[in-house]
Amino acid sequence: MPTPNKTRTATPGARRSASTDRDLTRLRAAITAFFFLDGFVFAGWVARIPAIKDQTSASEGALGLALLGVSAGGTATMMATGRLCRRFGNHPTTVAAGALLAGSVALPPLTHSALALGLVLLVFGTGFGALNVAMNSAAVDLIAALRRPVMPGFHAAFSLGGMAGAGLGGLIADHLSATRHLSLLAVFGLLLTAVAGRTLISLPVPAPRGGTGPAAESGPATGLASPPGAPRPGRVRWLVAVFGLIALCTAYGEGAMADWAALHLHQDLDASAGLAAAGYAVFALMMAVGRLSGTALLERLGQTRTLIAGGATAAAGMLLGSLAPTIWLTLLGFAVTGLGLANLFPVAIARAGALTGAGGVAAASTLGYGGMLLGPPTIGFLADWYSLPVALTTVAALAAMAAVVAYGARNAARPAGS
């Protein structure tokens, strides 16, 4: 007697699980696109600063004041963006901020005075700050659903976007005017925002797996979202400030390297202009490499060990980079510094967001980008008083401070009574 054919049908739960996994994959790709957009557009603007300086006939001092518009607009917007995320949602706010950033990058080459440049850079900085808070908040939601510490991968996309934007800007600077270059960059950014934004808005905010609430580090492979049992409310604000301080220490180093690495190589070690430019390139490349491997590192070591190891590595690298007597040892030190700093900012922002959502991301980001604002002028003053190599050792000092703070707060995020 023949046996009937048996066809297996997927259970509703299995179908829902497969659909959810596909949605999370699409959501991760869309958020990654916004991180890439952020780095690509910002680096494209930076590559054209010399041309825009000539166009506006601004002195170095006037240009410096105008450039503060980016930082001022960004830091002033971040806390407000946290409130917008809570009211309208992380996904729509990310798309709106991405459109503002992409569209406003076309404005600087249309100005003809330092004052006008500063005003349009306030708008550009507003888009930059808003996008950083909104997309990091969206990433925190996704991390809670994935139960994997994937934040470094998003920040790797930002680093790679920055490298691509800077490289492309350098290649076409002699062939396209700043107006045409940044207009094309704006068109590309708006198109990418439309494509990635359509996906982002069409997908709901993912529900956390395995409970909600902030993460309590319980082992080497712990993610950054947490099971039930959060820190007491009285400790949450203090913890966000702690992670914001770690972000500040990291951003101080990033800002210092961007503005002073090439000058140190050229002025103190007599490197050629091309070799001096390689200083920041090596730093940025190793930061991208560190972030690409950051998820695996977090799953192996856990967040506290990753923060401590990163801070200690960056401190050692920057001591070598600032005090080494030869160009090649200095470049090695810069590379080690980039590797050490790579994951401090992403982990700190993700941890603050896991504690209090978009508000935590906004608060920690404001502190962090305050460090980027503080670093370059502080090093400039110290270089005038002492020397540039001595001033650059402050990067090592703050990296070491980040490691010490992370070690000191290692038990603070555990649930009360544990």
N, C-alpha and C positions, 0 to 999 in steps of 0.2 A: 504494500500500500504506500503510495508516494507521500512523502512528507511535504506539507505546505511550505512555501517560501515564507521566511520570516524577515520582515523589513524592520530595521531599527529606526525609530524616530527620536529625534532629540527632545528631551524633556523641556518644558517651558523654562525651567530654571537655567538649563544649559544654554538655551537660545538667548535668554536675557544676559547671561554671563558673557557669551561671545559678543553680543551687541555692545555691552558695556566696555569690554576690552577694546573693541574697535573705536568706540567713542573716545576712550582715554588716549589711544594712540593718535587719533586725529587732533585731539585737544593739545597733546604734548607737542605735536608738529606746529600747530598754530602759535602756541606761546613761544616756542623756539624761534619762529619767524620774527616775532616782535622783538625778541632780544637781539637777533641779528640786525634787524632794522635800526635799532637804537645805536648800536656800535657803528654801523656802516654810515648812517647819516651824520653822526657826530664827527667821525673821523674825516668824512668828506669836507665838512665845514672847516675843521682845523687845518686841513691841507691848503685851504685858500686864504688863510689869515694874512700872509704876506701881501698877496695881491690886493686884498681889501684895505689893508693899511695904506698902500700906495694910492689907492683910489680915493680914500677919505683924507689923505694928506695929514694923518694924525701922527703926533709925536708918540714916542714910546710910553710916556706917562699917560697921555690921553687915551691911547689904545688900551693900556692896562685897565683904566677906569671903565672903558666901554666893555671890555671882556668880562668885567665883574657882573655885567648884566646877565650872563648865562648862569653863573652861580647864584646870584641874587634871585632871579626868577625861579630857579630850581628849588632852592631851599625854602623860599617863601610859599611855594605851591604844595610841597609834599604833605604837610599836615592836612591841608584842605582837601587834597586828593584822597586821603584816608577816609574822610567824611563822605566824599562823593562815592567812593567804592561801597561804603555801607548803605548809602541811599539808593544808588542806581545799579549796583553790582560791579564786580571786578571786570567782567568781560566787556560790557559796553563802555566802561571808563577807559579800559585799555585801548579799544578801537578809536575812541575820540581823541585820546592823548597821542596815539600814533599818527593820526591824521594831522593834528596840530604841529607835531614835531616835523613831519615830512613836508608839510606845506610851508612852514615858516623858514625852512633852510634856504629858500629862494630869496628871502628878503634882504639879507646883509649886503649883497653886491648892488642893490638898488639904492643904497645910501651914499651920501657925499659929505658927511661930517661925522665926527666922533660921537656927538650927541645923538644924532639919528641912528647911528650904529648901535649905541648902547640901548636905545629904546626898542629896536627890533630884536636885539639879543635878549631882552627881558621876555619877549614873546617866545622866542626859541627856547630859552631856559625853562619857561613855564611848561612847554611841551615835553622837554627832556625830564624834568622832575616828576611831572604827572605820570609819564609813561613808566618811569622806573618804579614808582610806588604801585601802580595798577598792575603791571605785568608780573612783578614779584608777588603781589597778593594772589593773582590768578595761579601762579606757580605753587604757592603754599597750599592752595586748595587741592591742586593736582597731586602734590606730594602726599597729602593726607589720604587721598584715594588709592594711590599706588602703594603706599606703605614702603616706599624706597626713597632714600635721600638723594634725589636727582637734581637738586638745585645747582650744584656745580656745573652740570651739563648745560643748563640754560645760560649761565654766566660765561661758559666757554663759547657759546654762540655769540654773545656780545663781544668777547675778545676777538673771535675770528672775523666778525663783522667789522670791527675796528681796524684790524690788519688789512682786510680787503679794501675798506674805504680809503685808508691812508695810501695803500699801494696804488690803487687806481688813480687817486688824486695826484700822486707824484708822477705817474705815467702821462697823464693828459694835461698837466698844468701848463706845459709849453705849447699846447696845441689848441686848447679851448679857453675862452675867457672865463673868469669866475662867474659871471652872470649866466653864461650858457651851461657851464658845468653844474652849478648848484640848481639851476632850473631843471635840468635833466635828472639830477638826483632827487628833486622834489617829485617829479613825475613817477620815477621808479618807486619812491617811498610810498606815494599814494596808491599806486597799483598794488604793491605788496600788502599795504594796509587793507585794501578792499578785498583781496583774495583771502588773506589769513583772517581778517575780521569777519568775513561771512561765515567761516567755519566756527570761529570763536563765539559769535553771537547765536549761532544755530544750536550750539550744544549747551546743556544745562551745567551748572556748577556741580562737579562730581561729589557724591556723598562719601565721607570718610569710611574706610574699611576698618573693622575691628574697633569701633568706638570713636568718640570725638574727644576733643580737648587737646591740650598741649602735651608734648612728648616728655616722657621721663626716661632718661637714659638708663637702660637696664642691662646693657651688654654691648659687645663690640659691634654687632650688626644692627643695632637699634636705628630706626628711621627717625625722621624729624617731626612726625606727627605722633600723637600720644594716645594711649589707652585712657580710660577713665581714671581719675585720681590726679587732678591738677594741683599745682601749688596753690596755697591759700591766696585769696585776692590781695591781701596786703603785700605779698611778695612779688606779684606779677609786674607792677610798674617798675620796681627796682630791678627785676630780671631783664626787662626790656632795655632799661638804661645800661645794664652791664653789657648786653649784646650790642647795643649802640656804641658803647665805648670801644669794643673790639673792632667794629666796623670803622670807627673813626681812626684808630691806629693803622688799619690797613689802608684806608683811603689817603691818609697823610703820606704814606710811602708811595702810593701810585701817583699822586700829584707831584711829589718831589722828583720821582724818576722821570716823569713826562717833561718837566721843565728844566731840570738841572743835570741829568745824566750826560747829555751830549756836551754841555759846557764844561763839566768836570774833566771829561776825557780830552777835550780840545785845549782847555786853558791850563790844566794842572799837569797833564801828561803828554802834551804836544801831539795829540792824535790829529790826523788829517780830518777834514770836514766829513768825508764819507765814512771813515772809521768811527768818528765821534757819533754820527747818526746811528751807527749800529748798536750803540749802548742801549737805547730804549727799545730798539727792535728785538734784541736778544732778551731783554726783560719781558716784553710783551709776548714773545713767542713761548717762553717757558711758563708764563702765567697761563696761556691757553692750553699748553700741554698738561699742566697741573690740574686745570679744571676739567679737562676731558677724562682724566683718570680719577677725578674727585669722588664720584659715586662709589667706585670700587674701594677707594681708600676709606671712605666713611663706613661702608659695610664691613670692612675688615677691622678698623680701629675704633669706630664710634666717634661721636662729635667732639668730645672733650680731648681725647688723645690727638685727633686731627688738628684741633686748634692749637694745642700745646706744641706739637711737633712742627706745625707750620710757622708759628711765631718764633720758635727757637731757630729753625732753619733760616728764616728771613733775617733774623738778627745776626747770625753768623755770616750769612752771605753779604749783608750790607756793610758789616765791619771790614770784610775783605774788599768789597767794591769801593769803599770810600778811602781806605788807608793803604791799599796795595801800591807798590812803587812802579808797576808796569801796566801797560795797556791790557795785555791778555789776562793777567790776574784780575784786573778790574772788571773786564767783561765776564769772566767766570763768576765773580762775586755778584754782578748784576743778574746773571742767569739763575744763580741759586736763590737770590732774593725773590725773583719772579715766581719760582717754584714754591717757595715758602709762603708767600702772600696769597697765592692763587685761590685757596679755598676759604680763607678767613672771612672775607666779606660775604660770600654766598651762604656759608653756614650761619653766620651771625644774623643775617636778614631772615633766613628761613626759620631760625629758632625763635626770633621775635615775632614773626608772623604766626607760628604755631601756638604762641602764648595768647595773643589777642587779635589775630586776624589782621585786616588792613590797617588798623590803628597801630599795631606793633610794627608792621613794615614801615609805615610812614614815620614813626618816631625814630626807629633805628636808622632809617635811610637819611633822615634829616641830620642826625648826629654824624653819620658816616660821611656824607657829602660836605658837612662842615669841616671835617678833617681834610678833605681835598682842597677846600677853600683856604684852610689855615696853613697847610704845608708849604707851598711855594714862597709866600712872603716871609714866613718864619725862617726858612732856610736862607732867604736873601739877607735878612737882617743879621743872622748869625754869621753868614759869610763875610759881611762887612766888618763885623766886630772881631772875628777870629780868622777863619779861612773856610773855603767851600768844603774841603775834605772833612774838617771838624764838624761843620754844619750838617753834612750828610749822615754823620753818625747818629743824629737824632732819629733817623728812620729806623736804625737798628734798635735804639732805645725803646721806641714805641712798639716795634714788633715784639720785643722781649716783654713789654708791659702787657700786650695782648695775650701772650702765653701765660703770664702770671695771673691775669684776671680770669682766664679760662680755667686755670687750675684752682683758683680760689673759689670759683662759683660751681665747681664740679658737682657738688651735692645739693646746690640751692634749688634746682629745678625738679628734684624728686618730690613726689607727693608727700604731704605732711603726714608724719607718723610712720613713714616707711623706714 
